[in-house]
Structures are given as structure tokens and as C-alpha cells.
Amino acid sequence: MLDYLFLVFALPLAGFVTLAFARGRLPEIPAAFVGVGSIGGAFLVYLLCAYQFLTNPPEGGAYTQVLWQWMQVGNLDIRLALRFDGLSLAMTGVITGVGFFIHLFASWYMRGDEAYDRFLSYMNLFVASMLFLVLGDNLVFLYFGWEGVGLASYLLIGFWYKDAANGYAARKAFVITRVGDTFMAIGLFILFTHFGTLDIQELMSKVAVEWKDGPMIATIAALLMLGGACGKSAQLPLQTWLPDAMAGPTPVSALIHAATMVTAGVYLIARTHVLFEVSPIGLEAVGWVGGVTALMAGFIALQQTDIKRVLAYSTMSQIGYMFLALGAGAYQPAIFHLMTHAFFKALLFLSAGSVILALHHEQDIFKMGNLRRDLPFTFWVFLIGSLGLIAFPGTSGFFSKDEILFEAFAGGNMHLYYMGLFGAFMTGLYTFRMIFIAFFGEAHHHGVHKPHSKFAHDLPLAILAVAALLGGFIHLPLDSVLPRHEFSEEMEHKKHMLEAISVAVSLSGVGLAWLIFGRSRKRAEALRDSRNPILRWWGAAFGFDWLYDLIFVKPYLWFIRVNAKDVVDQGITLIPEAFKILNGWAAQTQNGMLRWYAAAIGAGAVVIVGAVVIL
């Protein structure tokens, strides 16, 4: 069955092509059948491949499928090949599995939209690009998938392009992630220059041997790759695009923020972890970036009023947790948390989409209230997702997040441990602030519109709720790909104590949320409208947009204005002017005089005959 691995990304790609060429001529039901069915087919093929991989593991713990040779120029030998190992197995399962249920929900959510098939085509392109990224056997095709994800995210974020704000959000995401992509491209050039290959396995083997002493060039390459990861995963300092990406339809938010795009940076660092291990500075930078981003996003989320933006900053914080884990050398817990996060965050975004449609596209949590009675099913699945987010005991998030904190503590990375612990407190605080305001208290809305389709609405939420509860019991076969740390027996005995501490810290955040936001809505509204400069600073996302506008955007626009007629522009304008002059000369030969034409033909014949005789 592994021979059919190529279908995992070929089916979504075929769905994209089919829907793209339909150009609006397909009715909604056939379009949904193609769009959702292609992802469902990819998920089915994945399950069959995963079953064979797990029951009859290939030699070396990895299966490689070479599709064709793309180019061979000197030392540059690039082939389109797929690699299926423990890491790509885990990532592909998340992308196709969670992606399928997001597509199914989207087929209900987008019903009635005039560009229904175009939306599903973009979703298919997004999934196909992400699968290309995680299955690619070399960094060239990984980079192609990387850029494909960037293109598809631009199309999806700006899907409702008639609103100028949506177009701006799409351009912002595209430009900022291109900054990270440029860093990554330079890193790839450095690696190829030094090792003559971009095949991931060969490259990492050479890095481990030739850069084992940690030369400065290794640190430079690692930091450049980290820059690329920060762009795609919305980590400091390239994080400002993520909240604005909420301009896209809610299923887009679920796809980008849960199962796919924002996890690409985590996958990249995990896949190239050997490079970071030979560069202690690079590995330390990964941990600090993740820890600081996790805390910063938690403070910002406390002052947001849009339910989707709260979840967006929550995603930024949770991806920060994964970077923190990578920086602590806890590679397997990082990927484990990536998987569990996909379950409960996709559930939260889709539940939020259900709330938004029920309230006639209202997203302000202060204009909701008492939704636990009006939308009981949505409330319970939203609560399950939230419990997974705060790592409540027994949920999937508990197993993955506590494993990160334990390995950070056991590995002696105390600064990362304390940042993660404080992040757990902030997660409980901002998550249940959202729940107490939106689902409890008095209703502040104008009626609820119940969903029409129970199947496409309820089934994805129910399945994801089960996964958010039980996903922590899934065992990922990562031992052959990522190192596992062994700790002393004494340290293992401390694990339950550390788990109790993290649970207590998280629940204390929930308790504080109840005291501040659950008991009195007026107190919550007072904090929202507070003139306190610290709270306003948090609400403005620490002023990064203002700072970047001041440092980069305004100077660039000023330079364009004062340099509008520079030498280069003047030189470029001479080109069309020269062609105009030449055209004028050529036009004079077309004067309507037959004798002139006959003379020109004769002269031309003489020139041709003379050239033939001479040459």
C-alpha cells in the first residue's frame, strides 16, 4: 500500500485543479463532493499506508518513494521523492485527518457563498501544499510546499476580497511570511554551498560530522532557518500577521491556526534538529523565542474582545510552547503537542464559527452571553476544547503540555520551565475569561439562529471533541526519527509532583478568571475600557504594528516619494521613448507610394543575394 503514498498529496491537488477549472459552474453539492471527497480520499490512503508502516515497518524505519528526477546539474541532483517515516506519518495524519473534518465543516459553513467552489479549491491547494512540505524528501521540495502554503494562505485570508481590510490582511500575511522565507532561502544556500546537497537525510548526516564542533557558520545557518520558522509559525518578531489572518472565513482560521501552516516552522526545526544541536546558540534562541512569544501572546489575549482573535493569540502562545520544547531538546513532546493542539484548537475555531453564524456574524464576546443555554451542544464542545487548551487532567493537552514542562525541568532548562509554567497560568486566565463572558451571564445578543445541517455541523465537532479528550493516548512512532531523552529514576519520581504543580497553576488561572470576569460583567467591561497604559499596551499587541510601521513602512514610503524621479526611473522611461522614435522612423516607410515599395523590395533582394554570394 505504501506504493500509493503519492495519492496522499495528488488527490487534494486533483481536487484543486478540478474546482479551479470549474470556474463557478459546479453546483454546491458536486463542488463539496470534490472538495471534501479529495481530502477524505487522501485521509483514507494515509490510514492504509500508516497501517502497513506500523504493522510491517520498512527497513531503517523509513520508506522513500521516488517519483521522478527533476534536474541534475553538476553536484545539484534534485529528485521528486516522498519520505514516509515517524515524523511525516504524524504530520500527514494531522493534516489529512483534521483537515478532512475542517473541510466537512466548511462545506456547511460556506453554503450560499457565491464563490463556494473557489473557496474549496483554495482549501484543497492549501492541504496539497502542506502535504508536499511534510512529505518532501529534500529541502528544495520542502521549500516548494512552503511557498505553496504561503500562496494558498494569501488566497484564503483575502477570500472576501471586496472588503479592502481583508485584502490588506492577506497582503500583510504574505509580505511578513516572505521575510521569513527569505531568511530560510539564504540558509538553504549556505547549506548547499558547504555540503553540495539538499537531501535532508544526507545533509543532516554531513552536518553532524563536519560541523560537530559548532562553527560560527552552523549558528548562522541555524538562525536563518529559525527566521523562516518564525515567519510561518508567527513567532517573535514575525508574529504580527497572525491576528489579522482572522479576516478569512472561520474554517480558514481553523486550517491555518490548528493543523497546518503555523505548525510548519515546528516541523522544519524538528526535521533539521541535527543542525540546531551542533549550534547551542541556535537551539537556545529557539527556546527563548518560543517562551517569550508564549507569554506575550497570553497577555495580549487578555485584552481582546473578538472571539477569533483570542483564539489566534492562543495559537501563537501554543506554538510558542512547541518552540520552547524544541529549544529544550524535547523534540518528541513538541510534535506530540503539535498533534494534540491540532485537535482542540480546530475544535475551538469551528465551535467559534458555529457561534458566529448563530449570532448573525457577531464576533464580539461582550455582545454574546448566556450561550450555554442557547447553544448547548456548541457550548459543551467548546468547553472540551478549552479544557484541552488549559491541559486539564485527562484531556489530550494534559499529556503533551506536561511532558514539555517535565523535560524542560529535567533537562535543567529552568528559565524555559518557569516561562512555560507562567504560560500555563495565563492560558487558564484568558481562556476562561472568554468562556465566562461569552457563555455565562446575561444574554447581550438579539437572538440565536440554529444551524440547518446537523450532519456537516455536528459530526466534525463531535469527532474533534473525542480527539481532544482521548488524543493524548495516541502513541507516535518518533523514536527512529527524533531523539528521546532518558532521565534518572529520581527525576522520573518527580514527574507526578511537577504535573500536580502545573495543573494547580493552570486551575489558579481559571479561578482568577472566575473572580474577575465570571462574577461581575461590569468588572470585565471596566478592564476592557480601562485607560491603564499597561492594559492598553497589551490590547495594542505590545505596539509591534506601530513600531514596524514607524521603522519600515513610513521610511520606505518617504523614500519612494522623494526618489520618484531618480536616475533609474529616468533611464527606464528612456526605453519606451526610444521605441517611439524607432516606430516613427519605421512608420515613414509606409507612405503608400508603390514605386517606393518596389525600390525597397529590389534593394532587399540585392542585399540578400549579395549576402549569399559573400557568405
N, C-alpha and C positions, 0 to 999 in steps of 0.2 A: 504493500500500500504506500510505502514511502516514495515509490516511483511517481506517484501522483501529487507530490508535495507542491509542484509548481501551480496546481489548480488553486491553492490557498490564496495566492495573490492574483492569479489570472481571472478567476471568477468575478471578484469585485471590479477588476479593470474592464472586463467584458460588460458588466452592468453599467459602468460609467459610459463606455462608448455607445452602447445601445440607447441609453437615455439621452445622451448628448445629441445623437443624430436624430432622435425623435423630434426635437425642437418644438415641444409643446403639443404634438399631435397625439400623444398617448393619453387616454383617459386615466383617471386616478387609480383605479383598481389594477389594470395591467402595469402601470408605472410602479405601483407599490410591489406587485409581484416580482418585477425585475429587480428593483432596488433592494428590497428586503430579502428576496429569494437568493440573490447573488451572495449576500453576506451569510445567509443561512447555509447555503451550499458550501461556502468556504469553511464555516464552522464545522460542518459535518465531515468534510475531508480532513480538517485538522484533528478531529476526535479519532478518526480511523488511523491517521498517521501517528498520533500520540499513543494510541493503544499498542500499535506494533512496536513503537520505540521503547515503551515501558516494559512490555512483555518479552520482547526479543531485542535487547539493546544492540545497536551496531558496534562494530569493533572500534575501540577508542572512545566510545561514548558520544559519537557524533556521526551524522550522515550528511554527506555532501552530494548535491545533485548539480552537475554541470550542464547548463542548457545550451550555451554556445560561446565561442570565442569572439570577443568584441574587437580587440585590437592587440597587435604585438609589434612594438616599435622599440628596437634596442632592448634595454632592460625592462621596459614597460610592457608587462604582459597582463592584460585585463580580460577576464572571462566573466560572463554572467553565470554565477553559481549561487546556489542556495545552501545554507548550512543549518542543519537542524540538530541542536544539542539542548542541554537542560535549560539554558538561558533563553534561547529563541523559542523553545517549547513553551516556557512560562509566558513570555511576551506575546506570542502568537495566540495563545489561549485567551489572554485578557482582551486582545484587540478584536478577535473574531467573536468571542463569546459575549462580552459586554457590548461590543459594537452591534451585534445582531439585535439585542434587546433594545438598544437605543434606536436602531433603525425601525424596529417594530413600533415603538412608541411614537417615533417621528411620523410614521405613516398615518397615525391618528391625529397627532398634534397639528400637522401642516395641512390637513384636509380643508379644501376650499381655497387654498392659495393659488393664484393664477399661474405661478411657476412651480407647481408641485413636482413635476418630473425633473426640472432643472435642479431643484434642491436635492432630490435623491441622487442625481448624477454627481453632484459635488460631494455628497456624503460618501458615495462609492469610491470616488477618486481619492478622498482623504484616507479611507481604510486601505485601499490598494497601495498608496504611497507609504503608509506606516508599515505595512507588511513587507514591502520591498526593503524598507530601512532595517527591520529586525532580522530578516532572513538573508540579507546580502552577505556573501562570504568575504567581501573585500570592502575597503573603505571608500572606493570610488562609487560602488552601487549603494552603499550605505548613504553616501552624500547625495546621490540622485534621489533616493527616497526622502532624505532630509529636506531637500529643496521642494520636492513634490508636496510634502506636508505643508510647507510654508505657503506654496501657491494655493492649495486647497483651503487652508485656513483663511487666507485673504478673501477667497470667493465666498466662503461661508459666513464669515463675520460681516461682510458687506452685502449679504444676500438681499436685504431690503434696501437696495442702493438708492431708491428715490428719496430717502431721508439722508440729507447731507452728513448728519452726525454718524450714521452707520458707515458711510464711505470713509470718513475721517478715521474712525476706529480701525477699519480694515487696513488703511494705508499706514497707520501708526504701528500696528502689529507687524506688517510686512517690513517696514523700514527698520524697526528695532531688532527684529529677529535676523535681518540681513547683517546687522552689525556683528552679532554673534557668529553668523555663518562665515563672515569674512575672517574672523579670528581662527575659526576651525579650518578654513581652507589654507591659511598660511601654515597652521600646524601640520596639515597633511603634506604640504610642500616640503617642510623641514624633514618630516619622517621619510618621505620618498627620497629626498636628496641624500640622506645619510644611509639608508638601508636598501634602496633600489627596489622596493616592493611596497604594495599597499594591501597585500593579502593579510588579513587580520592575524591568523594563527602564525604565519611565518614572521610577520612583523613583530609580534609580541615575543616570540622566541629570541629574535635578534636583540630586541630591546633589553631583555633580561640578562643577556650575556655581555653585550657591548657597552651598555650603559649602567652596569651594575654598581659602579662607583658613584652614580648620581651626578654626572657632569652638568654644568650650567645649561647646556643645550637641551638636556632632558627636562629641566624645570621650565624652560621657555616653551617647549612643545606641550608639556602638561598644562601650563597656564593658558596657552592658546586653545587647547581642546576644552578646558574648563570654560573659557569665554563662549565657545559655541554652545556648550551645555547650558550655560546661564541664559543665553538668548532664548532657546527653545523651551526651557523649563521655568522661565520667568523668575529667575533668582537675581538677587542684588549683584550688579547695579542695572540690569536689563529687564527689570520686572514691571515696568510701567504699562506695558501693552496689555497685560492680562485682564485687569478690571474692565477696560474699555472693550475687550472682546465680548462682553455681555451684550453688545449691540446685536449680535446674531440671534437667531431663534434658539429657544432653550435646548432642544436636542443637540445643537451645535456646541453649546456650553458643556453639556454632558460629555460629548465626544472629545472635545479639546481638553477639558479640565479633569477628566476621570481616566479614560482608558488609553489615550493616545498621545497627542502632541506634547503635553507638558512632561510626560514621562520619558521622552526621547533622550533628554540630557542625562537622566539617571541611567538609562540603558547604555549610552555612549561611554560613560565613565566606568560602569561595571564591565563592559566588554573590553575596554582598554585599561583595566585596572593595573596591569603589569607596568605600564608607563608611569602611573601615579605612585606605584610602590617604589620605583627607583628614584623618585623625586619627593623626598619628605616635605619640602616646601609646598609642592603642588598638592599633595594629599592633605596637608594642614589647611591650605587655602580652601579646599573643597568643604571641609568640616566647618570652618568659620563662616563661609558664605551661607551654608545651609542653616547654621544655628542663628545667625543674625537675621536672616530672612524670615525664619520661622517666628521669631519673637516680634519683629517689626510688623509682619502681616497680622499677627494676633492683635496688636494694639490698634491697627487701622480698622480691623473688622469690628471692633467695639463701637465705632462711631458711624458705621454705615447704616443706612435705612432701606436700601434696595436689597431684597432677599437674595437676588442673584449675585450682587457684589459681595455680600457677606460670604457666600459660598465660594466666590472667586478668590477672596483673600484667604479663606480657609484652605483652598487648594495650594496657594502659594506657600502657606505655612507648612502643609503636609509634605509638599515636595522638598521644602527646607529640611524636614525631618529625614527624608531619604538622603539628601546630600550630607547631612550631619552623620548619618550611618556610614556612608561611603568614606567620609573623612576619618571616621574611627576605625576603618578597616572592616566594618561589619557589612560585607557585600551581600551575603545571603539574606540577612534581615532587611536590608534596603529593598531588594527585589520582592521579598515576601510582603513588605508593607506596600510596595507598588501595586501588588495584586489585590490585597485587601482594600486598599484605598480606592481602587477602581470600582469595587463592589459597592461600598457605602457612599462614595461620592456621586457615582452615576445615579444611585437611588435617590440621593438628596436633590440633585438637579432635576431629575424627571418629576419627582414629587413637587418641587417648586414650580415646574412648568404646569402641572395639574392645577396648583393653587392659582397661578397667574391667569390661566384660561377661565377657571371657575369665577374669578373676580373681574372678568372682562378686561384682562391685560393690566391689572393693577399689580405693581411690584413693591410698593412702599409698605413695610411691615407695620407701620403705625396707622395704616388705613385698612388693616385686617382685624384681627381679634376674634376670639371665640370660635376659631375654625375647627377645633377638635370636635365640636358638636355638628357643625355644618358639613364638614368633610371628614367623617370618622376614619374611613379607610386610608385616605391620604395622610391623615394625622399619624396613624399608627406606623405606617411605613416610613414616614419622615422621622418619627421618633426612633425607630430601629436604626435608620441611617445615622442619626445623631449619636446614638449610643455607641455605634461602631466608631464614629469620629472621635469621641472622647475616650475611647479604649475602655469601655465599661466591661467588667469581668464577664467572660463567656462569649463576647462578640469577637468578630474576626480582628478588629482593630486592637483588641487587648493583647492578642498573641504576638502580633507583629510589632506594635509600638513598644511594648515592654521588652521584647527581645533586643530592640535597638538600644534602649536605655541600659539594659544589663550589659551588653557588650561594650558600650561606651565606658561604663563604670569599671567593668572587669579589665578592660584594656588600659586603664589608667588615664583616660581622656576626661578628666574631671570637669574641665571647662565645658566640654560638649555635653556631658551628663547633666550638669546644672542648667544649661540652656534648654536642653530637652525637657527637663523636669518643669521648669518655669513655663515652657511652651505648652505642656500638658494642662497646667493651671489655666492659662489663657484660652485654650481650646474649650474647656468646660465653661468658662465665663461667657465668651462671645456666642457659643453655640446655643446655650440655653437662654441667653438674652433674646436671641431670635425666636426661640420656641415660646417663651413666656409672653412676648409681645404679640406674636402672630397668631398663636393657637389658644391662648388663655385670655381672661379678662372679658371686657365688654366688646361687642362687635362694633367696628367702625367702618363697615363696608355697606354697600347698597344692594345686598342680595347675592346669592350664590347660584351659578349656572352649573348644573351637574353634567359630567361627561356623557356623551351618547353611546360610544362604543365601549363596552365593558371589556371585551377581549384584548384589543390592542392597547387599551389603557391599563387594565388591571394586571394582565399576565406579566409584562415586563417588571412592574413594580413588585409583584409578589415573588417572582424568581430572584430578583436582585435583593429583596429583603431576606430571603432564605440564605443567599450567598453572604450577605453582610453579617448574618448571625453565625453561620457554620463554616465560612470560608477559612477560618483560622485552623481548621483541621486538615486542610489540603497540604500534602507534602510535595514540595517542589524538588525535582531531581537536579540540584545545582552543584553537588559535590564534585562532579567531574569538570566543572567549568569555573566555579568560584571557590576560593579557599574558605574553609571553615575553621574557626578558632577553637582550640581546646583550652579549657580553663581548669584550674586546680579544683580538687574536691571541696576545699574550704570555700572557694569562691562560688561554686555551684550551690552550696548550702545557703549562701546569702541571697540567692535569686528570689526566693519567696518573700523575703523581707523587702527587697527592692521593688517587687511587684506590689506589695501592700502599700509602700510609700507612694509609688506613682498613682495608684488608684485613689489613695487618700487625697493627694494633691489635686487630681482631676476633679474629684467629687467636691472638694472645697471650692473649686471654681464654680461648679453647679450651684452650690449652696449660696455663694456670694451673689450669683446671678438672680437667685430667688429673692434674696434680701433686697437687692437694688431694683430689679426690673419686674419681679413676679408679684410682689406685694402691693406696689403702687405704680400705676401707669404714669402718674404725674411726675414722679421722680425720674422715670425713664425719659419722658419728654423734656424735662428740665436739663438733663445731661445732654440730650440731643441738641438742644438750643443754647447750650452754655456758651458764654463768651470767654471761658477759660482758655488761655492761649495754648496750653498743652493739649486739651481736648480738640481744639480747632486744628492744631498741628497734626494730630492723629487723623482727624477727618479729612485733611488735605493730603493724606498718604505721605506724610513727612515732607511734603513740598518738592518731591522729585520732579514732577512735571514742570513746576515753576522754575526749578533750578536748571533743568535741561533746556527749557525754552530760553532762559537767560544766557546760558553758556554757549549753546549750539545754534538754536533756531534764529534768534534775533541777530547775532553777528553774521550769520550766513545770508539772511535776507538783506542786511545792510550792505554787505559786500556785493551782492548782486545788483543793488540799486546804484551804488557809486561806480561800479565796474561794468555798467550796461553797455558802454561803447569802448571797450578795451581793444587792444591791438588784435587779439584773436578774433573777436567778433567782427572787427573791421575787415580782417583778412578773409573770413568766411563769406562775408557779404560780397567780396570781390568776385567770388566764383560764379554766382548767378549773373552778375553784371557782365563778366567776360563771355558767358554763353549767350547773353542777349546780343552782344556786339557781333559775335560769330554768326548768330542766327540772322542778324540784319544783313551781314555780308552775303550769306548763302541765299537769302531771300531775293537779293538783287539779280541773281542769275535766273530767276523765274520771272522773266519780263514779258512773256507772251510773244516774242519775236522768233519766228520759225528759222530764219537764217542764223540767228544766234545759237539756237539749239543744234542745228545741223553742224555748225562750226565746232561746237563743244563736243559733239559725238565724234567728228572726224579727228579732233585733237586727242581725244581719249583713245581712239583706235591707234593712232600713231604712237602714243606713249606705251600702250600695251604691246604692240608689235616690236617697238624698239627694246622694251624690257626683255621680251622673249629672245630676241636676237642676241642681245648683250649677255644675258644670263645663260 
